[in-house]
Amino acid sequence: MLRVQYPDVLAKRGFQLIHPMTGEQYSNDRRHLIAACRAVSNFALGTAIDGPDWCRDAVKHGIHFLREAHRSPDGGYHLLVDSDGKPIDRTRSAYGHAFVLLAYSRAATIGIDGATSDLRRTHQVIEERLRDNEGLLRSDCDPDWSELEAYRGQNANMHACEAYIAAYEATGEDRFLDRARHIAKTITVDLAEETDGLLWEHYSAEWDHDFEYNADEPRHQFQPPGYQPGHHAEWAKLLGLLDRYSDDTVDGDWQYARAVELFDAAVEMGWAEDGFVYTINRDGKTIVPDRYGWALAEALGAAATLKERADACGVADERDRFRNWEQRFLEEVPTYRGPAGVWYEKRLSPENGGIPVAPDAPGVEPDYHPVSAYYEEHRSTREVHRRA
């Protein structure tokens, strides 16, 4: 997957999305923070599994652009810059900064110069500027770090959890694992008690469920209303990773049990044989039936991770069940991959024609979800084989 992108995904400065149909760069003068961070993560994972030298070169290319273009003097990161590195959108996005932490963590894991220091500096910015009184992340802020709206979202916190796990993998420092655990338990256990175990997307500044947020924008790209089956699968994967790194004498076994519950919830409410529907309302009915590629990828990563955790627990039936789901999800992958080898953003539902849809520029999805899923497949399967 990385081979079909390199070197075309590299721009003179930063990265540009590759069109899944043609393989050509989107002609666009904008560079998105999240896309840059995701590309860095992708190529770092390629390096971590002994990929070609150009994987490391791509990581260095992306890290340089993060430092020189996106980073501001106060340590925050601009959400959008042009190809010369000049700010277009100076928003301080909690979601975006979670990905900055992820990018530096992945880069630190493969030994990129200065990445560990940047990881720690980014963590400090998040601690001082974005962490609220509940120990969770706030939302988007102005350049002076004042909140744009009285809002909290599970999505930014989910990716912060992911980034903290990666920071722990890079440094071995328990403080990062502690942050990840706190976010995970608050979102997937404490808050979910009010919604029968399901994960709502939107909250007030006091972390009360906001069931009306974006109710009139069901197709919002980042903050649609409803339950997202894909996010339930993504949390299942993250909880599986936390279980992998947890000491039962400290944490108990709640993480694996909750991961299984969320995986099963994702499948039950969202799996439609050709992918996962995008969103579900509180009555269990589909809001947006489009099948997003990222949701399939996250379910694949979750199945692989939980296969490994079930094996570690000695539960053969569960291991085989997750292995079967892993294979089932893999069967659908070709329908989401374009002729150029990269993934479409989504497929429309069969009743709407079932056609694939490419992402809009500047794009924030350089196949980060599929690459992450394949990486989890790689290391989880390797661990299962090691025990055999």
C-alpha positions in Angstrom: 0.0 0.0 0.0 2.8 2.4 0.8 4.7 1.3 -2.3 1.9 2.4 -4.6 1.9 5.9 -2.9 5.7 6.5 -2.9 7.1 8.8 -4.2 4.0 10.4 -5.7 2.5 11.2 -2.3 5.4 13.5 -1.6 5.0 17.1 -2.5 7.8 19.6 -2.6 6.7 20.5 0.9 4.6 18.1 2.8 2.3 15.5 1.3 -0.5 15.5 -1.3 -3.3 13.0 -1.5 -3.3 10.4 -4.3 -6.5 9.9 -6.3 -7.6 6.3 -6.0 -8.7 6.1 -9.6 -5.8 7.8 -11.4 -2.9 7.6 -8.9 -2.2 11.3 -9.6 -1.7 14.0 -7.0 -4.7 16.1 -6.2 -3.8 19.5 -7.7 -4.2 21.6 -4.6 -2.2 24.2 -2.8 -3.4 23.3 0.7 -1.7 21.0 3.3 -3.8 19.6 6.1 -2.2 18.9 9.5 -4.0 15.7 9.9 -3.0 14.4 6.5 0.6 15.2 7.2 0.5 13.4 10.6 -1.2 10.4 9.2 1.3 10.1 6.3 4.2 10.2 8.8 2.5 7.5 10.9 2.0 5.3 7.8 5.6 5.4 6.6 6.9 5.0 10.2 4.9 1.8 10.5 6.4 0.7 7.2 9.8 1.3 8.6 8.9 -0.5 11.8 8.3 -3.7 9.9 11.6 -3.4 8.0 10.2 -1.7 4.9 12.5 0.0 2.3 14.7 2.9 3.2 12.3 5.3 1.4 9.8 4.7 4.2 12.2 6.4 6.6 12.9 9.1 4.1 9.2 9.9 3.8 8.9 10.1 7.6 11.8 12.6 7.7 10.2 14.6 4.9 6.9 14.8 6.8 8.5 15.6 10.2 10.4 18.4 8.7 7.2 20.0 7.3 5.4 19.6 10.6 8.2 21.4 12.4 8.8 24.1 9.8 5.3 24.8 8.5 2.6 23.7 10.8 4.3 24.4 14.2 3.8 27.9 15.6 6.1 29.7 18.1 3.8 28.8 21.0 4.2 25.1 20.3 0.7 24.7 18.8 0.1 23.6 15.3 -1.8 25.3 12.5 -4.6 23.2 11.0 -4.1 24.2 7.4 -1.1 25.8 5.6 -0.3 26.4 1.9 2.4 24.7 0.0 4.9 27.3 1.1 4.1 26.7 4.7 2.1 29.9 5.3 -0.9 29.5 7.6 -4.4 29.4 6.0 -6.3 28.2 9.1 -4.7 28.8 12.5 -7.2 26.8 14.4 -5.7 24.8 17.3 -7.6 21.6 16.9 -7.6 19.0 19.7 -8.2 16.3 17.1 -5.2 17.6 15.1 -2.9 17.8 18.1 -3.7 14.2 18.9 -2.4 13.3 15.5 0.7 15.4 16.0 1.4 13.4 19.1 0.8 10.2 17.1 3.2 11.3 14.4 6.0 12.1 16.7 5.4 8.9 18.6 5.6 6.8 15.5 8.7 8.7 14.4 10.3 8.3 17.8 9.7 4.5 17.7 11.9 4.2 14.6 14.6 6.6 15.9 14.0 9.8 14.0 16.3 12.5 15.4 14.5 14.8 17.8 11.2 13.0 17.6 11.1 11.9 21.2 11.7 15.5 22.4 8.9 16.7 20.1 6.7 14.0 21.4 7.2 15.2 25.0 6.8 18.9 24.0 3.5 18.1 22.2 2.3 16.1 25.2 3.1 19.2 27.4 1.1 21.5 25.0 -1.9 19.1 25.2 -1.6 19.0 29.0 -1.4 22.8 29.4 -3.7 23.9 26.6 -6.2 21.2 25.7 -6.7 18.9 28.7 -9.9 19.8 30.7 -10.8 19.4 34.3 -12.1 15.8 33.6 -8.7 14.8 32.2 -10.1 14.7 28.7 -9.4 16.8 25.6 -11.3 20.0 24.8 -12.3 20.8 21.3 -11.1 23.3 18.7 -9.6 26.6 19.9 -8.6 29.9 18.4 -4.9 30.7 18.1 -5.0 32.2 21.6 -6.3 28.8 22.8 -9.8 30.1 23.7 -12.5 27.6 22.8 -14.5 28.1 19.6 -17.5 26.5 21.2 -18.6 24.9 24.4 -18.3 21.4 23.0 -16.6 18.1 23.8 -16.3 15.1 21.4 -15.4 11.5 21.8 -13.6 11.4 18.4 -10.7 13.7 19.4 -10.4 11.8 22.7 -10.4 8.5 20.9 -7.4 9.6 18.8 -5.7 11.0 21.8 -6.0 7.6 23.4 -4.4 6.1 20.3 -1.6 8.7 20.4 -0.9 8.0 24.1 -0.7 4.3 23.4 1.8 5.0 20.6 3.8 7.4 23.0 4.0 4.6 25.5 5.2 2.2 22.8 7.9 4.8 21.8 9.1 5.7 25.3 8.0 3.0 27.8 6.8 5.8 30.1 3.8 4.7 32.1 2.4 8.2 32.3 1.3 7.9 28.7 -0.4 4.6 29.3 -2.2 6.2 32.3 -3.5 9.0 30.1 -4.8 6.5 27.5 -6.5 4.3 30.2 -8.2 7.3 31.8 -9.6 8.5 28.5 -10.7 5.0 27.5 -12.5 4.2 30.7 -14.2 7.6 30.8 -15.5 7.4 27.3 -16.2 3.7 26.9 -17.4 2.8 30.4 -18.5 5.8 32.5 -20.2 7.9 29.8 -21.6 4.8 28.0 -23.5 3.8 31.1 -26.0 6.5 30.1 -26.5 5.1 26.6 -26.9 1.4 27.2 -23.2 0.8 26.6 -23.1 2.5 23.2 -20.8 5.4 22.4 -22.4 8.8 21.5 -20.3 11.2 19.6 -21.1 14.6 21.1 -21.1 16.2 24.5 -21.4 19.6 26.2 -18.5 21.3 27.9 -19.6 19.5 31.1 -19.6 16.1 29.4 -23.4 15.8 29.3 -24.6 13.9 26.2 -25.6 16.3 23.4 -28.1 14.4 21.3 -29.0 17.5 19.2 -25.5 18.4 18.1 -25.4 18.6 14.2 -28.7 16.9 14.0 -29.4 18.9 10.9 -26.0 17.8 9.3 -26.2 14.1 9.1 -23.4 13.9 6.5 -21.0 16.1 8.4 -17.5 14.8 7.6 -16.1 14.8 11.1 -19.0 15.3 13.5 -22.1 13.6 12.3 -25.0 13.0 14.7 -25.7 9.5 15.9 -23.7 6.4 16.8 -20.9 5.4 14.5 -20.3 1.6 14.2 -16.8 2.3 12.9 -15.9 4.1 16.1 -17.2 1.3 18.2 -14.8 -1.0 16.2 -12.0 1.5 16.6 -12.4 1.6 20.3 -12.5 -2.2 20.4 -9.1 -2.2 18.8 -7.7 0.4 21.3 -9.0 -1.4 24.3 -7.4 -4.6 23.0 -4.1 -2.7 22.8 -4.5 -1.4 26.3 -5.3 -4.9 27.5 -2.0 -6.1 25.9 -0.1 -3.6 27.9 -2.0 -3.8 31.2 -1.1 -5.5 34.5 -4.2 -7.3 35.8 -3.2 -6.5 39.4 -3.6 -2.8 38.6 -6.3 -2.7 35.9 -8.3 -5.9 36.1 -9.6 -7.4 32.9 -12.3 -4.9 32.0 -10.5 -3.7 28.9 -10.7 -7.0 26.9 -14.3 -7.6 28.0 -15.3 -4.1 27.0 -13.5 -4.4 23.7 -15.5 -7.6 22.9 -18.7 -5.8 23.7 -17.9 -2.9 21.5 -16.8 -5.1 18.6 -20.0 -7.0 18.8 -22.0 -3.8 19.0 -20.3 -2.5 15.9 -21.1 -5.6 13.9 -24.7 -5.9 15.3 -25.8 -2.4 14.5 -23.6 -1.5 11.5 -22.4 -4.5 9.4 -24.2 -4.8 6.1 -22.3 -7.6 4.4 -20.6 -5.1 2.0 -19.2 -2.8 4.7 -20.4 -0.8 7.7 -23.1 1.8 7.5 -21.9 5.3 8.6 -24.3 6.3 11.4 -27.2 4.9 13.5 -29.8 6.9 15.4 -30.8 6.3 19.0 -33.6 4.0 17.9 -31.2 1.8 16.0 -32.2 2.9 12.6 -29.7 3.9 9.9 -29.1 7.7 9.4 -26.5 7.6 6.7 -26.1 4.2 4.9 -22.8 5.0 3.1 -20.1 2.5 3.7 -16.9 4.3 4.7 -13.6 2.5 4.0 -12.1 3.6 7.3 -14.8 1.8 9.3 -14.0 -1.5 7.5 -10.3 -1.0 8.1 -10.9 -0.3 11.8 -13.0 -3.4 12.2 -10.2 -5.4 10.5 -7.7 -4.0 12.9 -10.0 -4.7 15.8 -10.6 -8.3 14.8 -6.9 -8.9 14.4 -6.1 -7.4 17.8 -8.9 -9.2 19.6 -7.8 -12.5 18.0 -4.5 -12.0 19.6 -5.9 -11.1 23.0 -8.3 -14.0 23.0 -5.3 -16.3 22.2 -3.4 -14.7 25.1 -6.3 -15.5 27.4 -6.4 -19.1 26.1 -10.0 -18.7 24.7 -9.7 -20.7 21.5 -13.3 -20.3 20.4 -13.1 -16.5 20.7 -9.8 -16.5 18.9 -11.3 -18.4 16.0 -14.4 -16.2 16.0 -12.3 -13.0 15.6 -10.1 -14.7 13.0 -13.2 -15.5 11.0 -14.3 -11.9 11.2 -10.8 -10.8 10.2 -11.0 -13.0 7.1 -14.5 -11.8 6.3 -13.5 -8.1 6.4 -10.5 -8.9 4.2 -12.8 -10.3 1.6 -14.4 -6.8 1.2 -11.2 -4.9 0.9 -10.9 -5.1 -2.9 -14.2 -3.3 -3.4 -12.8 -0.3 -1.5 -9.5 -0.1 -3.2 -9.2 1.9 -6.4 -7.3 1.0 -9.6 -4.3 3.1 -8.3 -4.1 0.9 -5.2 -5.3 3.4 -2.6 -8.7 3.3 -1.0 -11.8 5.2 -1.9 -13.3 7.3 0.9 -16.5 5.3 0.8 -19.0 3.4 -1.3 -22.6 4.4 -1.5 -25.1 2.0 -0.3 -26.5 -0.5 -2.9 -29.9 1.3 -3.0 -27.9 4.5 -3.9 -26.0 2.8 -6.7 -23.1 1.3 -4.7 -20.6 3.4 -6.5 -17.2 4.3 -5.0 -16.5 7.9 -4.0 -13.0 9.5 -3.9 -12.1 11.9 -1.1 -12.2 15.7 -1.7 -8.9 17.7 -1.6 -6.9 18.5 0.4 -7.9 15.2 2.0 -7.0 13.9 5.4 -7.0 10.1 4.6 -3.8 9.0 3.0 -4.8 5.4 3.7 -4.0 5.8 7.4 -6.8 3.5 8.6 -5.9 0.6 6.3 -2.2 0.9 7.0 -2.8 0.9 10.7 -5.1 -2.1 10.3 -2.6 -4.1 8.4 0.1 -3.2 10.9 -2.1 -4.6 13.7 -2.7 -7.7 11.6 1.0 -8.1 11.2 2.0 -7.8 14.8 -1.0 -9.6 16.3 -0.7 -12.6 13.9 3.0 -12.7 14.6 2.3 -12.9 18.4 -0.3 -15.7 17.9 2.2 -17.7 15.8 4.9 -17.1 18.4 2.8 -18.7 21.1 1.8 -21.7 18.9 
